[in-house]
Amino acid sequence: MAEEVRTQTAGNMWKVLVKAGDKVAAGDTLFIMEVMKMEVPHEAPCDGTVKTVEVEEGQEGLDADVVVVVIE
């Protein structure tokens, strides 16, 4: 079953560290958001392979609870 990794809060996408096809382990940092001048890393909740990345690095004005990465 696919696992969706969503934004925890509203902000800007600072860095996307994975692409479709990458293998990840639970705890790996997938992307980093900029929220009120702070870096907020988002980690993989499980081991798997990145199926899709739904946002682009540098994208601004993201809302909370937006799907960013899907892991299978």
mmCIF file as Biopython writes it, N, C-alpha, C and O atoms, coordinates in Angstrom:
data_model
#
loop_
_atom_site.group_PDB
_atom_site.id
_atom_site.type_symbol
_atom_site.label_atom_id
_atom_site.label_alt_id
_atom_site.label_comp_id
_atom_site.label_asym_id
_atom_site.label_entity_id
_atom_site.label_seq_id
_atom_site.pdbx_PDB_ins_code
_atom_site.Cartn_x
_atom_site.Cartn_y
_atom_site.Cartn_z
_atom_site.occupancy
_atom_site.B_iso_or_equiv
_atom_site.auth_seq_id
_atom_site.auth_asym_id
_atom_site.pdbx_PDB_model_num
ATOM 1   N N  . MET A ? 1  ? 0.846  -1.193 0.000  1.0 0.0 1  A 1 
ATOM 2   C CA . MET A ? 1  ? 0.000  0.000  0.000  1.0 0.0 1  A 1 
ATOM 3   C C  . MET A ? 1  ? 0.885  1.248  0.000  1.0 0.0 1  A 1 
ATOM 4   O O  . MET A ? 1  ? 1.905  1.297  0.687  1.0 0.0 1  A 1 
ATOM 5   N N  . ALA A ? 2  ? 0.490  2.231  -0.763 1.0 0.0 2  A 1 
ATOM 6   C CA . ALA A ? 2  ? 1.264  3.469  -0.884 1.0 0.0 2  A 1 
ATOM 7   C C  . ALA A ? 2  ? 1.112  4.312  0.380  1.0 0.0 2  A 1 
ATOM 8   O O  . ALA A ? 2  ? 0.045  4.357  0.992  1.0 0.0 2  A 1 
ATOM 9   N N  . GLU A ? 3  ? 2.197  4.976  0.754  1.0 0.0 3  A 1 
ATOM 10  C CA . GLU A ? 3  ? 2.230  5.862  1.915  1.0 0.0 3  A 1 
ATOM 11  C C  . GLU A ? 3  ? 2.438  7.283  1.404  1.0 0.0 3  A 1 
ATOM 12  O O  . GLU A ? 3  ? 3.407  7.548  0.693  1.0 0.0 3  A 1 
ATOM 13  N N  . GLU A ? 4  ? 1.535  8.201  1.761  1.0 0.0 4  A 1 
ATOM 14  C CA . GLU A ? 4  ? 1.653  9.597  1.339  1.0 0.0 4  A 1 
ATOM 15  C C  . GLU A ? 4  ? 2.362  10.391 2.429  1.0 0.0 4  A 1 
ATOM 16  O O  . GLU A ? 4  ? 2.018  10.293 3.607  1.0 0.0 4  A 1 
ATOM 17  N N  . VAL A ? 5  ? 3.350  11.175 2.024  1.0 0.0 5  A 1 
ATOM 18  C CA . VAL A ? 5  ? 4.036  12.078 2.951  1.0 0.0 5  A 1 
ATOM 19  C C  . VAL A ? 5  ? 3.542  13.480 2.623  1.0 0.0 5  A 1 
ATOM 20  O O  . VAL A ? 5  ? 3.693  13.958 1.499  1.0 0.0 5  A 1 
ATOM 21  N N  . ARG A ? 6  ? 2.949  14.133 3.620  1.0 0.0 6  A 1 
ATOM 22  C CA . ARG A ? 6  ? 2.295  15.429 3.423  1.0 0.0 6  A 1 
ATOM 23  C C  . ARG A ? 6  ? 3.030  16.538 4.170  1.0 0.0 6  A 1 
ATOM 24  O O  . ARG A ? 6  ? 3.788  16.282 5.105  1.0 0.0 6  A 1 
ATOM 25  N N  . THR A ? 7  ? 2.792  17.764 3.741  1.0 0.0 7  A 1 
ATOM 26  C CA . THR A ? 7  ? 3.363  18.907 4.457  1.0 0.0 7  A 1 
ATOM 27  C C  . THR A ? 7  ? 2.755  18.969 5.846  1.0 0.0 7  A 1 
ATOM 28  O O  . THR A ? 7  ? 1.560  18.730 6.024  1.0 0.0 7  A 1 
ATOM 29  N N  . GLN A ? 8  ? 3.583  19.292 6.830  1.0 0.0 8  A 1 
ATOM 30  C CA . GLN A ? 8  ? 3.110  19.385 8.208  1.0 0.0 8  A 1 
ATOM 31  C C  . GLN A ? 8  ? 2.506  20.753 8.511  1.0 0.0 8  A 1 
ATOM 32  O O  . GLN A ? 8  ? 1.672  20.896 9.405  1.0 0.0 8  A 1 
ATOM 33  N N  . THR A ? 9  ? 2.941  21.749 7.753  1.0 0.0 9  A 1 
ATOM 34  C CA . THR A ? 9  ? 2.483  23.113 7.959  1.0 0.0 9  A 1 
ATOM 35  C C  . THR A ? 9  ? 2.592  23.868 6.632  1.0 0.0 9  A 1 
ATOM 36  O O  . THR A ? 9  ? 3.207  23.370 5.690  1.0 0.0 9  A 1 
ATOM 37  N N  . ALA A ? 10 ? 2.020  25.030 6.552  1.0 0.0 10 A 1 
ATOM 38  C CA . ALA A ? 10 ? 2.133  25.854 5.345  1.0 0.0 10 A 1 
ATOM 39  C C  . ALA A ? 10 ? 3.537  26.441 5.258  1.0 0.0 10 A 1 
ATOM 40  O O  . ALA A ? 10 ? 4.169  26.713 6.278  1.0 0.0 10 A 1 
ATOM 41  N N  . GLY A ? 11 ? 4.018  26.635 4.033  1.0 0.0 11 A 1 
ATOM 42  C CA . GLY A ? 11 ? 5.339  27.225 3.843  1.0 0.0 11 A 1 
ATOM 43  C C  . GLY A ? 11 ? 5.808  27.060 2.411  1.0 0.0 11 A 1 
ATOM 44  O O  . GLY A ? 11 ? 5.013  26.796 1.509  1.0 0.0 11 A 1 
ATOM 45  N N  . ASN A ? 12 ? 7.111  27.217 2.212  1.0 0.0 12 A 1 
ATOM 46  C CA . ASN A ? 12 ? 7.724  27.122 0.890  1.0 0.0 12 A 1 
ATOM 47  C C  . ASN A ? 12 ? 8.588  25.873 0.806  1.0 0.0 12 A 1 
ATOM 48  O O  . ASN A ? 12 ? 9.185  25.458 1.799  1.0 0.0 12 A 1 
ATOM 49  N N  . MET A ? 13 ? 8.655  25.273 -0.383 1.0 0.0 13 A 1 
ATOM 50  C CA . MET A ? 13 ? 9.478  24.084 -0.584 1.0 0.0 13 A 1 
ATOM 51  C C  . MET A ? 13 ? 10.905 24.541 -0.843 1.0 0.0 13 A 1 
ATOM 52  O O  . MET A ? 13 ? 11.199 25.111 -1.894 1.0 0.0 13 A 1 
ATOM 53  N N  . TRP A ? 14 ? 11.791 24.291 0.112  1.0 0.0 14 A 1 
ATOM 54  C CA . TRP A ? 14 ? 13.178 24.741 -0.010 1.0 0.0 14 A 1 
ATOM 55  C C  . TRP A ? 14 ? 14.012 23.731 -0.786 1.0 0.0 14 A 1 
ATOM 56  O O  . TRP A ? 14 ? 14.684 24.098 -1.750 1.0 0.0 14 A 1 
ATOM 57  N N  . LYS A ? 15 ? 13.978 22.458 -0.378 1.0 0.0 15 A 1 
ATOM 58  C CA . LYS A ? 15 ? 14.768 21.412 -1.035 1.0 0.0 15 A 1 
ATOM 59  C C  . LYS A ? 15 ? 13.941 20.142 -1.168 1.0 0.0 15 A 1 
ATOM 60  O O  . LYS A ? 15 ? 13.249 19.742 -0.232 1.0 0.0 15 A 1 
ATOM 61  N N  . VAL A ? 16 ? 14.015 19.514 -2.332 1.0 0.0 16 A 1 
ATOM 62  C CA . VAL A ? 16 ? 13.451 18.175 -2.542 1.0 0.0 16 A 1 
ATOM 63  C C  . VAL A ? 16 ? 14.650 17.256 -2.729 1.0 0.0 16 A 1 
ATOM 64  O O  . VAL A ? 16 ? 15.428 17.439 -3.665 1.0 0.0 16 A 1 
ATOM 65  N N  . LEU A ? 17 ? 14.810 16.274 -1.854 1.0 0.0 17 A 1 
ATOM 66  C CA . LEU A ? 17 ? 16.011 15.442 -1.826 1.0 0.0 17 A 1 
ATOM 67  C C  . LEU A ? 17 ? 15.841 14.087 -2.498 1.0 0.0 17 A 1 
ATOM 68  O O  . LEU A ? 17 ? 16.791 13.306 -2.553 1.0 0.0 17 A 1 
ATOM 69  N N  . VAL A ? 18 ? 14.645 13.792 -3.013 1.0 0.0 18 A 1 
ATOM 70  C CA . VAL A ? 18 ? 14.393 12.499 -3.658 1.0 0.0 18 A 1 
ATOM 71  C C  . VAL A ? 18 ? 13.702 12.711 -4.997 1.0 0.0 18 A 1 
ATOM 72  O O  . VAL A ? 18 ? 13.168 13.784 -5.278 1.0 0.0 18 A 1 
ATOM 73  N N  . LYS A ? 19 ? 13.724 11.656 -5.823 1.0 0.0 19 A 1 
ATOM 74  C CA . LYS A ? 19 ? 13.000 11.665 -7.091 1.0 0.0 19 A 1 
ATOM 75  C C  . LYS A ? 19 ? 12.341 10.306 -7.268 1.0 0.0 19 A 1 
ATOM 76  O O  . LYS A ? 19 ? 12.682 9.353  -6.568 1.0 0.0 19 A 1 
ATOM 77  N N  . ALA A ? 20 ? 11.415 10.212 -8.183 1.0 0.0 20 A 1 
ATOM 78  C CA . ALA A ? 20 ? 10.731 8.942  -8.450 1.0 0.0 20 A 1 
ATOM 79  C C  . ALA A ? 20 ? 11.768 7.861  -8.751 1.0 0.0 20 A 1 
ATOM 80  O O  . ALA A ? 20 ? 12.704 8.073  -9.521 1.0 0.0 20 A 1 
ATOM 81  N N  . GLY A ? 21 ? 11.579 6.704  -8.127 1.0 0.0 21 A 1 
ATOM 82  C CA . GLY A ? 21 ? 12.483 5.577  -8.326 1.0 0.0 21 A 1 
ATOM 83  C C  . GLY A ? 21 ? 13.534 5.423  -7.239 1.0 0.0 21 A 1 
ATOM 84  O O  . GLY A ? 21 ? 14.152 4.364  -7.127 1.0 0.0 21 A 1 
ATOM 85  N N  . ASP A ? 22 ? 13.750 6.467  -6.429 1.0 0.0 22 A 1 
ATOM 86  C CA . ASP A ? 22 ? 14.730 6.381  -5.346 1.0 0.0 22 A 1 
ATOM 87  C C  . ASP A ? 22 ? 14.248 5.434  -4.253 1.0 0.0 22 A 1 
ATOM 88  O O  . ASP A ? 22 ? 13.067 5.425  -3.906 1.0 0.0 22 A 1 
ATOM 89  N N  . LYS A ? 23 ? 15.158 4.645  -3.720 1.0 0.0 23 A 1 
ATOM 90  C CA . LYS A ? 23 ? 14.856 3.804  -2.559 1.0 0.0 23 A 1 
ATOM 91  C C  . LYS A ? 23 ? 15.121 4.627  -1.310 1.0 0.0 23 A 1 
ATOM 92  O O  . LYS A ? 23 ? 16.134 5.322  -1.226 1.0 0.0 23 A 1 
ATOM 93  N N  . VAL A ? 24 ? 14.208 4.553  -0.331 1.0 0.0 24 A 1 
ATOM 94  C CA . VAL A ? 24 ? 14.357 5.299  0.917  1.0 0.0 24 A 1 
ATOM 95  C C  . VAL A ? 24 ? 14.147 4.359  2.102  1.0 0.0 24 A 1 
ATOM 96  O O  . VAL A ? 24 ? 13.483 3.328  1.993  1.0 0.0 24 A 1 
ATOM 97  N N  . ALA A ? 25 ? 14.725 4.741  3.222  1.0 0.0 25 A 1 
ATOM 98  C CA . ALA A ? 25 ? 14.543 4.008  4.472  1.0 0.0 25 A 1 
ATOM 99  C C  . ALA A ? 25 ? 13.790 4.903  5.448  1.0 0.0 25 A 1 
ATOM 100 O O  . ALA A ? 25 ? 13.872 6.128  5.366  1.0 0.0 25 A 1 
ATOM 101 N N  . ALA A ? 26 ? 13.066 4.292  6.360  1.0 0.0 26 A 1 
ATOM 102 C CA . ALA A ? 26 ? 12.352 5.048  7.384  1.0 0.0 26 A 1 
ATOM 103 C C  . ALA A ? 26 ? 13.329 5.984  8.071  1.0 0.0 26 A 1 
ATOM 104 O O  . ALA A ? 26 ? 14.404 5.562  8.497  1.0 0.0 26 A 1 
ATOM 105 N N  . GLY A ? 27 ? 12.959 7.255  8.181  1.0 0.0 27 A 1 
ATOM 106 C CA . GLY A ? 27 ? 13.813 8.250  8.828  1.0 0.0 27 A 1 
ATOM 107 C C  . GLY A ? 27 ? 14.652 9.074  7.869  1.0 0.0 27 A 1 
ATOM 108 O O  . GLY A ? 27 ? 15.212 10.096 8.266  1.0 0.0 27 A 1 
ATOM 109 N N  . ASP A ? 28 ? 14.753 8.647  6.600  1.0 0.0 28 A 1 
ATOM 110 C CA . ASP A ? 28 ? 15.484 9.451  5.610  1.0 0.0 28 A 1 
ATOM 111 C C  . ASP A ? 28 ? 14.740 10.761 5.377  1.0 0.0 28 A 1 
ATOM 112 O O  . ASP A ? 28 ? 13.510 10.778 5.327  1.0 0.0 28 A 1 
ATOM 113 N N  . THR A ? 29 ? 15.486 11.861 5.234  1.0 0.0 29 A 1 
ATOM 114 C CA . THR A ? 29 ? 14.860 13.141 4.924  1.0 0.0 29 A 1 
ATOM 115 C C  . THR A ? 29 ? 14.490 13.166 3.444  1.0 0.0 29 A 1 
ATOM 116 O O  . THR A ? 29 ? 15.333 12.937 2.576  1.0 0.0 29 A 1 
ATOM 117 N N  . LEU A ? 30 ? 13.213 13.448 3.171  1.0 0.0 30 A 1 
ATOM 118 C CA . LEU A ? 30 ? 12.699 13.469 1.806  1.0 0.0 30 A 1 
ATOM 119 C C  . LEU A ? 30 ? 12.707 14.876 1.215  1.0 0.0 30 A 1 
ATOM 120 O O  . LEU A ? 30 ? 13.043 15.073 0.047  1.0 0.0 30 A 1 
ATOM 121 N N  . PHE A ? 31 ? 12.332 15.845 2.039  1.0 0.0 31 A 1 
ATOM 122 C CA . PHE A ? 31 ? 12.287 17.236 1.596  1.0 0.0 31 A 1 
ATOM 123 C C  . PHE A ? 31 ? 12.358 18.153 2.807  1.0 0.0 31 A 1 
ATOM 124 O O  . PHE A ? 31 ? 12.085 17.750 3.938  1.0 0.0 31 A 1 
ATOM 125 N N  . ILE A ? 32 ? 12.736 19.402 2.534  1.0 0.0 32 A 1 
ATOM 126 C CA . ILE A ? 32 ? 12.861 20.402 3.600  1.0 0.0 32 A 1 
ATOM 127 C C  . ILE A ? 32 ? 12.043 21.619 3.201  1.0 0.0 32 A 1 
ATOM 128 O O  . ILE A ? 32 ? 12.212 22.171 2.114  1.0 0.0 32 A 1 
ATOM 129 N N  . MET A ? 33 ? 11.166 22.022 4.088  1.0 0.0 33 A 1 
ATOM 130 C CA . MET A ? 33 ? 10.361 23.218 3.847  1.0 0.0 33 A 1 
ATOM 131 C C  . MET A ? 33 ? 10.954 24.390 4.604  1.0 0.0 33 A 1 
ATOM 132 O O  . MET A ? 33 ? 11.625 24.217 5.621  1.0 0.0 33 A 1 
ATOM 133 N N  . GLU A ? 34 ? 10.696 25.590 4.092  1.0 0.0 34 A 1 
ATOM 134 C CA . GLU A ? 34 ? 11.055 26.815 4.793  1.0 0.0 34 A 1 
ATOM 135 C C  . GLU A ? 34 ? 9.764  27.376 5.374  1.0 0.0 34 A 1 
ATOM 136 O O  . GLU A ? 34 ? 8.827  27.704 4.646  1.0 0.0 34 A 1 
ATOM 137 N N  . VAL A ? 35 ? 9.735  27.477 6.697  1.0 0.0 35 A 1 
ATOM 138 C CA . VAL A ? 35 ? 8.553  27.956 7.398  1.0 0.0 35 A 1 
ATOM 139 C C  . VAL A ? 35 ? 8.988  29.062 8.344  1.0 0.0 35 A 1 
ATOM 140 O O  . VAL A ? 35 ? 9.694  28.800 9.318  1.0 0.0 35 A 1 
ATOM 141 N N  . MET A ? 36 ? 8.581  30.290 8.073  1.0 0.0 36 A 1 
ATOM 142 C CA . MET A ? 36 ? 8.946  31.441 8.901  1.0 0.0 36 A 1 
ATOM 143 C C  . MET A ? 36 ? 10.459 31.487 9.150  1.0 0.0 36 A 1 
ATOM 144 O O  . MET A ? 36 ? 10.903 31.643 10.288 1.0 0.0 36 A 1 
ATOM 145 N N  . LYS A ? 37 ? 11.241 31.351 8.078  1.0 0.0 37 A 1 
ATOM 146 C CA . LYS A ? 37 ? 12.706 31.421 8.095  1.0 0.0 37 A 1 
ATOM 147 C C  . LYS A ? 37 ? 13.372 30.252 8.808  1.0 0.0 37 A 1 
ATOM 148 O O  . LYS A ? 37 ? 14.572 30.296 9.079  1.0 0.0 37 A 1 
ATOM 149 N N  . MET A ? 38 ? 12.609 29.208 9.115  1.0 0.0 38 A 1 
ATOM 150 C CA . MET A ? 38 ? 13.160 27.997 9.729  1.0 0.0 38 A 1 
ATOM 151 C C  . MET A ? 38 ? 13.074 26.847 8.740  1.0 0.0 38 A 1 
ATOM 152 O O  . MET A ? 38 ? 12.148 26.786 7.931  1.0 0.0 38 A 1 
ATOM 153 N N  . GLU A ? 39 ? 14.049 25.927 8.803  1.0 0.0 39 A 1 
ATOM 154 C CA . GLU A ? 39 ? 14.029 24.736 7.967  1.0 0.0 39 A 1 
ATOM 155 C C  . GLU A ? 39 ? 13.271 23.630 8.703  1.0 0.0 39 A 1 
ATOM 156 O O  . GLU A ? 39 ? 13.558 23.335 9.864  1.0 0.0 39 A 1 
ATOM 157 N N  . VAL A ? 40 ? 12.303 23.023 8.018  1.0 0.0 40 A 1 
ATOM 158 C CA . VAL A ? 40 ? 11.495 21.956 8.607  1.0 0.0 40 A 1 
ATOM 159 C C  . VAL A ? 40 ? 11.643 20.706 7.733  1.0 0.0 40 A 1 
ATOM 160 O O  . VAL A ? 40 ? 11.013 20.604 6.680  1.0 0.0 40 A 1 
ATOM 161 N N  . PRO A ? 41 ? 12.492 19.743 8.179  1.0 0.0 41 A 1 
ATOM 162 C CA . PRO A ? 41 ? 12.661 18.516 7.394  1.0 0.0 41 A 1 
ATOM 163 C C  . PRO A ? 41 ? 11.463 17.583 7.561  1.0 0.0 41 A 1 
ATOM 164 O O  . PRO A ? 41 ? 10.846 17.532 8.625  1.0 0.0 41 A 1 
ATOM 165 N N  . HIS A ? 42 ? 11.145 16.850 6.500  1.0 0.0 42 A 1 
ATOM 166 C CA . HIS A ? 42 ? 10.087 15.842 6.521  1.0 0.0 42 A 1 
ATOM 167 C C  . HIS A ? 42 ? 10.738 14.504 6.185  1.0 0.0 42 A 1 
ATOM 168 O O  . HIS A ? 42 ? 11.453 14.393 5.189  1.0 0.0 42 A 1 
ATOM 169 N N  . GLU A ? 43 ? 10.495 13.502 7.001  1.0 0.0 43 A 1 
ATOM 170 C CA . GLU A ? 43 ? 11.171 12.210 6.869  1.0 0.0 43 A 1 
ATOM 171 C C  . GLU A ? 43 ? 10.245 11.122 6.346  1.0 0.0 43 A 1 
ATOM 172 O O  . GLU A ? 43 ? 9.022  11.209 6.451  1.0 0.0 43 A 1 
ATOM 173 N N  . ALA A ? 44 ? 10.866 10.099 5.782  1.0 0.0 44 A 1 
ATOM 174 C CA . ALA A ? 44 ? 10.121 8.930  5.308  1.0 0.0 44 A 1 
ATOM 175 C C  . ALA A ? 44 ? 9.565  8.174  6.519  1.0 0.0 44 A 1 
ATOM 176 O O  . ALA A ? 44 ? 10.305 7.898  7.463  1.0 0.0 44 A 1 
ATOM 177 N N  . PRO A ? 45 ? 8.284  7.839  6.504  1.0 0.0 45 A 1 
ATOM 178 C CA . PRO A ? 45 ? 7.686  7.094  7.607  1.0 0.0 45 A 1 
ATOM 179 C C  . PRO A ? 45 ? 7.948  5.589  7.518  1.0 0.0 45 A 1 
ATOM 180 O O  . PRO A ? 45 ? 7.709  4.849  8.472  1.0 0.0 45 A 1 
ATOM 181 N N  . CYS A ? 46 ? 8.450  5.142  6.342  1.0 0.0 46 A 1 
ATOM 182 C CA . CYS A ? 46 ? 8.643  3.711  6.118  1.0 0.0 46 A 1 
ATOM 183 C C  . CYS A ? 46 ? 9.715  3.497  5.061  1.0 0.0 46 A 1 
ATOM 184 O O  . CYS A ? 46 ? 10.105 4.430  4.359  1.0 0.0 46 A 1 
ATOM 185 N N  . ASP A ? 47 ? 10.189 2.259  4.954  1.0 0.0 47 A 1 
ATOM 186 C CA . ASP A ? 47 ? 11.091 1.880  3.870  1.0 0.0 47 A 1 
ATOM 187 C C  . ASP A ? 47 ? 10.264 1.725  2.592  1.0 0.0 47 A 1 
ATOM 188 O O  . ASP A ? 47 ? 9.082  1.385  2.648  1.0 0.0 47 A 1 
ATOM 189 N N  . GLY A ? 48 ? 10.891 1.977  1.442  1.0 0.0 48 A 1 
ATOM 190 C CA . GLY A ? 48 ? 10.192 1.767  0.184  1.0 0.0 48 A 1 
ATOM 191 C C  . GLY A ? 48 ? 10.863 2.471  -0.970 1.0 0.0 48 A 1 
ATOM 192 O O  . GLY A ? 48 ? 12.021 2.880  -0.890 1.0 0.0 48 A 1 
ATOM 193 N N  . THR A ? 49 ? 10.110 2.603  -2.046 1.0 0.0 49 A 1 
ATOM 194 C CA . THR A ? 49 ? 10.582 3.272  -3.256 1.0 0.0 49 A 1 
ATOM 195 C C  . THR A ? 49 ? 9.676  4.462  -3.528 1.0 0.0 49 A 1 
ATOM 196 O O  . THR A ? 49 ? 8.453  4.350  -3.446 1.0 0.0 49 A 1 
ATOM 197 N N  . VAL A ? 50 ? 10.276 5.598  -3.851 1.0 0.0 50 A 1 
ATOM 198 C CA . VAL A ? 50 ? 9.500  6.804  -4.166 1.0 0.0 50 A 1 
ATOM 199 C C  . VAL A ? 50 ? 8.764  6.566  -5.479 1.0 0.0 50 A 1 
ATOM 200 O O  . VAL A ? 50 ? 9.375  6.320  -6.519 1.0 0.0 50 A 1 
ATOM 201 N N  . LYS A ? 51 ? 7.442  6.645  -5.409 1.0 0.0 51 A 1 
ATOM 202 C CA . LYS A ? 51 ? 6.608  6.472  -6.603 1.0 0.0 51 A 1 
ATOM 203 C C  . LYS A ? 51 ? 6.479  7.795  -7.347 1.0 0.0 51 A 1 
ATOM 204 O O  . LYS A ? 51 ? 6.697  7.859  -8.557 1.0 0.0 51 A 1 
ATOM 205 N N  . THR A ? 52 ? 6.122  8.854  -6.612 1.0 0.0 52 A 1 
ATOM 206 C CA . THR A ? 52 ? 5.971  10.175 -7.229 1.0 0.0 52 A 1 
ATOM 207 C C  . THR A ? 52 ? 6.422  11.268 -6.269 1.0 0.0 52 A 1 
ATOM 208 O O  . THR A ? 52 ? 6.422  11.095 -5.051 1.0 0.0 52 A 1 
ATOM 209 N N  . VAL A ? 53 ? 6.808  12.399 -6.854 1.0 0.0 53 A 1 
ATOM 210 C CA . VAL A ? 53 ? 7.065  13.636 -6.117 1.0 0.0 53 A 1 
ATOM 211 C C  . VAL A ? 53 ? 6.113  14.659 -6.716 1.0 0.0 53 A 1 
ATOM 212 O O  . VAL A ? 53 ? 6.184  14.956 -7.909 1.0 0.0 53 A 1 
ATOM 213 N N  . GLU A ? 54 ? 5.226  15.194 -5.894 1.0 0.0 54 A 1 
ATOM 214 C CA . GLU A ? 54 ? 4.110  16.009 -6.389 1.0 0.0 54 A 1 
ATOM 215 C C  . GLU A ? 54 ? 4.378  17.519 -6.396 1.0 0.0 54 A 1 
ATOM 216 O O  . GLU A ? 54 ? 3.546  18.277 -6.895 1.0 0.0 54 A 1 
ATOM 217 N N  . VAL A ? 55 ? 5.515  17.977 -5.858 1.0 0.0 55 A 1 
ATOM 218 C CA . VAL A ? 55 ? 5.834  19.407 -5.836 1.0 0.0 55 A 1 
ATOM 219 C C  . VAL A ? 55 ? 7.241  19.609 -6.377 1.0 0.0 55 A 1 
ATOM 220 O O  . VAL A ? 55 ? 8.004  18.654 -6.523 1.0 0.0 55 A 1 
ATOM 221 N N  . GLU A ? 56 ? 7.574  20.850 -6.670 1.0 0.0 56 A 1 
ATOM 222 C CA . GLU A ? 56 ? 8.892  21.182 -7.187 1.0 0.0 56 A 1 
ATOM 223 C C  . GLU A ? 56 ? 9.674  21.978 -6.161 1.0 0.0 56 A 1 
ATOM 224 O O  . GLU A ? 56 ? 9.104  22.727 -5.368 1.0 0.0 56 A 1 
ATOM 225 N N  . GLU A ? 57 ? 10.989 21.805 -6.185 1.0 0.0 57 A 1 
ATOM 226 C CA . GLU A ? 57 ? 11.863 22.607 -5.345 1.0 0.0 57 A 1 
ATOM 227 C C  . GLU A ? 57 ? 11.646 24.075 -5.695 1.0 0.0 57 A 1 
ATOM 228 O O  . GLU A ? 57 ? 11.556 24.431 -6.870 1.0 0.0 57 A 1 
ATOM 229 N N  . GLY A ? 58 ? 11.561 24.922 -4.679 1.0 0.0 58 A 1 
ATOM 230 C CA . GLY A ? 58 ? 11.353 26.347 -4.896 1.0 0.0 58 A 1 
ATOM 231 C C  . GLY A ? 58 ? 9.891  26.764 -4.950 1.0 0.0 58 A 1 
ATOM 232 O O  . GLY A ? 58 ? 9.592  27.957 -5.007 1.0 0.0 58 A 1 
ATOM 233 N N  . GLN A ? 59 ? 8.979  25.800 -4.932 1.0 0.0 59 A 1 
ATOM 234 C CA . GLN A ? 59 ? 7.552  26.124 -4.982 1.0 0.0 59 A 1 
ATOM 235 C C  . GLN A ? 59 ? 7.172  26.876 -3.713 1.0 0.0 59 A 1 
ATOM 236 O O  . GLN A ? 59 ? 7.557  26.482 -2.612 1.0 0.0 59 A 1 
ATOM 237 N N  . GLU A ? 60 ? 6.419  27.954 -3.870 1.0 0.0 60 A 1 
ATOM 238 C CA . GLU A ? 60 ? 6.050  28.802 -2.731 1.0 0.0 60 A 1 
ATOM 239 C C  . GLU A ? 60 ? 4.564  28.722 -2.437 1.0 0.0 60 A 1 
ATOM 240 O O  . GLU A ? 60 ? 3.755  28.381 -3.300 1.0 0.0 60 A 1 
ATOM 241 N N  . GLY A ? 61 ? 4.224  29.047 -1.196 1.0 0.0 61 A 1 
ATOM 242 C CA . GLY A ? 61 ? 2.830  29.161 -0.795 1.0 0.0 61 A 1 
ATOM 243 C C  . GLY A ? 61 ? 2.085  27.851 -0.666 1.0 0.0 61 A 1 
ATOM 244 O O  . GLY A ? 61 ? 0.883  27.794 -0.924 1.0 0.0 61 A 1 
ATOM 245 N N  . LEU A ? 62 ? 2.784  26.791 -0.267 1.0 0.0 62 A 1 
ATOM 246 C CA . LEU A ? 62 ? 2.117  25.501 -0.070 1.0 0.0 62 A 1 
ATOM 247 C C  . LEU A ? 62 ? 1.296  25.524 1.211  1.0 0.0 62 A 1 
ATOM 248 O O  . LEU A ? 62 ? 1.712  26.105 2.212  1.0 0.0 62 A 1 
ATOM 249 N N  . ASP A ? 63 ? 0.155  24.904 1.176  1.0 0.0 63 A 1 
ATOM 250 C CA . ASP A ? 63 ? -0.688 24.773 2.360  1.0 0.0 63 A 1 
ATOM 251 C C  . ASP A ? 63 ? -0.238 23.578 3.194  1.0 0.0 63 A 1 
ATOM 252 O O  . ASP A ? 63 ? 0.563  22.759 2.741  1.0 0.0 63 A 1 
ATOM 253 N N  . ALA A ? 64 ? -0.754 23.487 4.401  1.0 0.0 64 A 1 
ATOM 254 C CA . ALA A ? 64 ? -0.538 22.307 5.235  1.0 0.0 64 A 1 
ATOM 255 C C  . ALA A ? 64 ? -1.334 21.143 4.658  1.0 0.0 64 A 1 
ATOM 256 O O  . ALA A ? 64 ? -2.365 21.349 4.019  1.0 0.0 64 A 1 
ATOM 257 N N  . ASP A ? 65 ? -0.860 19.930 4.879  1.0 0.0 65 A 1 
ATOM 258 C CA . ASP A ? 65 ? -1.542 18.684 4.494  1.0 0.0 65 A 1 
ATOM 259 C C  . ASP A ? 65 ? -1.602 18.468 2.976  1.0 0.0 65 A 1 
ATOM 260 O O  . ASP A ? 65 ? -2.555 17.875 2.470  1.0 0.0 65 A 1 
ATOM 261 N N  . VAL A ? 66 ? -0.590 18.946 2.255  1.0 0.0 66 A 1 
ATOM 262 C CA . VAL A ? 66 ? -0.486 18.724 0.819  1.0 0.0 66 A 1 
ATOM 263 C C  . VAL A ? 66 ? 0.406  17.495 0.595  1.0 0.0 66 A 1 
ATOM 264 O O  . VAL A ? 66 ? 1.470  17.386 1.205  1.0 0.0 66 A 1 
ATOM 265 N N  . VAL A ? 67 ? -0.021 16.571 -0.276 1.0 0.0 67 A 1 
ATOM 266 C CA . VAL A ? 67 ? 0.798  15.398 -0.596 1.0 0.0 67 A 1 
ATOM 267 C C  . VAL A ? 67 ? 2.024  15.864 -1.363 1.0 0.0 67 A 1 
ATOM 268 O O  . VAL A ? 67 ? 1.911  16.555 -2.375 1.0 0.0 67 A 1 
ATOM 269 N N  . VAL A ? 68 ? 3.208  15.477 -0.868 1.0 0.0 68 A 1 
ATOM 270 C CA . VAL A ? 68 ? 4.459  15.852 -1.533 1.0 0.0 68 A 1 
ATOM 271 C C  . VAL A ? 68 ? 5.115  14.631 -2.154 1.0 0.0 68 A 1 
ATOM 272 O O  . VAL A ? 68 ? 5.512  14.665 -3.319 1.0 0.0 68 A 1 
ATOM 273 N N  . VAL A ? 69 ? 5.235  13.550 -1.388 1.0 0.0 69 A 1 
ATOM 274 C CA . VAL A ? 69 ? 5.906  12.337 -1.855 1.0 0.0 69 A 1 
ATOM 275 C C  . VAL A ? 69 ? 5.003  11.134 -1.598 1.0 0.0 69 A 1 
ATOM 276 O O  . VAL A ? 69 ? 4.350  11.049 -0.558 1.0 0.0 69 A 1 
ATOM 277 N N  . VAL A ? 70 ? 4.969  10.204 -2.557 1.0 0.0 70 A 1 
ATOM 278 C CA . VAL A ? 70 ? 4.250  8.945  -2.374 1.0 0.0 70 A 1 
ATOM 279 C C  . VAL A ? 70 ? 5.289  7.833  -2.410 1.0 0.0 70 A 1 
ATOM 280 O O  . VAL A ? 70 ? 6.084  7.740  -3.346 1.0 0.0 70 A 1 
ATOM 281 N N  . ILE A ? 71 ? 5.274  6.989  -1.379 1.0 0.0 71 A 1 
ATOM 282 C CA . ILE A ? 71 ? 6.228  5.875  -1.245 1.0 0.0 71 A 1 
ATOM 283 C C  . ILE A ? 71 ? 5.462  4.566  -1.356 1.0 0.0 71 A 1 
ATOM 284 O O  . ILE A ? 71 ? 4.398  4.399  -0.761 1.0 0.0 71 A 1 
ATOM 285 N N  . GLU A ? 72 ? 6.028  3.628  -2.138 1.0 0.0 72 A 1 
ATOM 286 C CA . GLU A ? 72 ? 5.424  2.284  -2.244 1.0 0.0 72 A 1 
ATOM 287 C C  . GLU A ? 72 ? 6.297  1.291  -1.531 1.0 0.0 72 A 1 
ATOM 288 O O  . GLU A ? 72 ? 5.978  0.102  -1.496 1.0 0.0 72 A 1 
#
